[in-house]
């Protein structure tokens, strides 16, 4: 009996880890962590990131979160700029067409002037659409890479839970709990 008690105490002493303090399934919500569907405080998140798979992942998490947030911002800005560019390009085309049609009343010179009326909008729209497309092209990969890195750290935490043994009171005396 004493050998069993000593073995249990040694296993208990060796099995202390961050997972032992925070049992459950870790999930990511944006750049924040949730454990059992409850958002972790910055202190709890730092304690978990301090030891994921035997490594300190705090700096890696910060870099991945920065990548993700930058990608998200570029993707949103690119989508807005692209949509605005398409609207301006369409509007410029309509203005040029209408100007040419109305300008025909003034002859050949009036038609040319009318067709050029929408040219600034057309040019601005094409530039905005190009900038939006470039921002989308840069933002989507950054968003994907940052999110994948964050997901990989969460997955590593959830897959590397150590076996822990705890000793505590039970209804009939002393209880031994093995978590794996």
C-alpha positions in Angstrom: 0.0 0.0 0.0 2.8 2.4 0.8 4.5 1.7 -2.5 1.3 2.6 -4.3 0.9 5.9 -2.3 4.6 6.8 -3.0 4.2 6.0 -6.7 1.0 8.1 -6.9 2.7 11.1 -5.2 5.7 10.9 -7.5 3.4 10.7 -10.6 1.5 13.7 -9.2 4.7 15.7 -8.7 5.9 14.9 -12.2 2.5 15.5 -13.9 2.1 19.2 -13.1 1.8 21.4 -16.3 -0.2 24.2 -17.8 -2.7 21.6 -19.1 -3.2 20.4 -15.6 -4.2 23.9 -14.6 -6.4 24.4 -17.7 -8.0 21.1 -18.6 -10.3 21.1 -21.7 -10.3 21.8 -25.4 -8.6 25.0 -26.5 -10.1 26.9 -29.4 -9.2 30.1 -31.2 -11.6 33.0 -31.7 -9.8 35.5 -33.8 -6.5 36.1 -32.1 -7.9 35.1 -28.6 -8.1 31.8 -27.0 -11.1 30.1 -25.5 -11.1 27.1 -23.2 -14.3 25.1 -22.9 -16.0 28.0 -24.8 -15.0 30.6 -22.2 -12.6 33.4 -23.3 -9.3 33.3 -21.5 -7.9 36.3 -19.7 -4.6 37.7 -21.0 -2.8 36.1 -18.0 -4.4 32.6 -18.6 -3.6 32.9 -22.4 0.0 33.8 -21.6 0.3 30.8 -19.2 -0.9 28.5 -21.9 1.2 30.0 -24.7 4.2 29.7 -22.4 4.3 26.0 -22.8 2.8 24.4 -25.9 4.5 21.2 -26.9 7.4 22.1 -24.6 8.1 25.4 -26.4 7.3 29.0 -25.5 4.9 30.1 -28.2 4.2 33.6 -27.0 6.3 35.3 -29.6 5.2 33.0 -32.4 1.5 33.7 -31.4 2.2 37.5 -31.6 3.8 37.2 -35.0 1.0 35.0 -36.4 -1.7 37.3 -34.9 0.0 40.3 -36.6 0.1 38.5 -39.9 -3.6 37.5 -39.6 -4.7 41.0 -38.5 -2.6 42.7 -41.3 -4.1 40.3 -43.9 -7.6 40.9 -42.6 -7.1 44.7 -42.9 -5.7 44.4 -46.4 -8.4 42.1 -47.5 -11.2 44.4 -46.2 -9.6 47.5 -47.6 -8.9 45.7 -50.9 -12.5 44.6 -51.2 -13.8 48.1 -50.5 -11.4 49.8 -52.9 -12.1 47.2 -55.6 -15.9 47.6 -55.3 -15.5 51.4 -55.3 -13.2 51.2 -58.3 -15.7 49.0 -60.2 -18.5 51.5 -59.4 -16.5 54.5 -60.5 -15.4 52.7 -63.7 -19.0 51.8 -64.5 -20.2 55.4 -63.7 -17.4 56.9 -65.9 -18.4 54.6 -68.8 -22.0 55.7 -68.5 -21.0 59.4 -68.3 -18.8 59.0 -71.3 -21.4 57.2 -73.3 -24.1 59.7 -72.4 -21.8 62.6 -73.1 -21.0 61.2 -76.6 -24.7 60.7 -77.3 -25.7 64.2 -76.1 -22.5 65.7 -77.7 -23.5 64.5 -81.2 -26.1 67.3 -81.2 -23.1 69.6 -81.3 -21.4 67.8 -84.1 -18.1 65.7 -84.2 -16.3 68.0 -81.7 -19.2 68.0 -79.3 -19.3 64.2 -79.4 -15.5 64.0 -78.6 -15.9 66.4 -75.7 -18.8 64.5 -74.3 -17.0 61.2 -74.6 -14.1 62.7 -72.5 -16.4 63.9 -69.8 -16.3 60.5 -68.0 -12.6 59.9 -68.6 -11.4 61.1 -65.1 -14.0 58.8 -63.4 -13.0 55.9 -65.6 -9.3 56.4 -64.9 -9.8 56.8 -61.2 -12.1 53.8 -61.1 -9.5 51.6 -62.9 -6.8 52.8 -60.5 -8.9 52.1 -57.4 -9.9 48.7 -58.8 -6.2 47.9 -59.4 -5.2 49.0 -55.9 -8.0 47.0 -54.5 -7.0 43.9 -56.4 -3.4 44.3 -55.2 -4.5 44.7 -51.6 -6.7 41.6 -51.9 -3.8 39.7 -53.5 -1.5 40.6 -50.6 -4.1 40.3 -47.8 -5.6 36.9 -48.5 -2.3 35.0 -48.3 -1.3 36.9 -45.1 -4.7 36.1 -43.6 -4.5 32.4 -44.5 -0.9 32.0 -43.3 -1.5 33.8 -40.0 -4.7 31.9 -39.3 -3.0 28.6 -40.2 -0.1 29.3 -37.8 -2.5 30.2 -35.0 -4.6 27.0 -35.7 -1.4 24.9 -35.7 -0.5 26.1 -32.2 -4.0 25.4 -30.8 -3.9 22.0 -32.5 -0.5 21.3 -30.9 -1.8 22.2 -27.5 -4.9 20.0 -27.9 -2.8 17.0 -29.2 0.0 17.2 -26.7 -1.9 17.0 -23.4 0.3 15.1 -21.0 -1.0 12.3 -18.8 -1.6 13.7 -15.4 -2.3 12.0 -12.1 -4.0 13.8 -9.3 -4.7 12.8 -5.7 -7.7 14.2 -3.9 -10.5 13.6 -1.4 -13.2 11.1 -2.4 -16.4 10.0 -0.7 -14.8 6.9 0.6 -11.4 8.4 1.5 -8.6 9.3 -0.9 -9.0 9.2 -4.7 -6.6 8.9 -7.6 -7.5 10.6 -10.9 -5.7 9.7 -14.1 -6.2 12.2 -17.0 -5.0 11.3 -20.5 
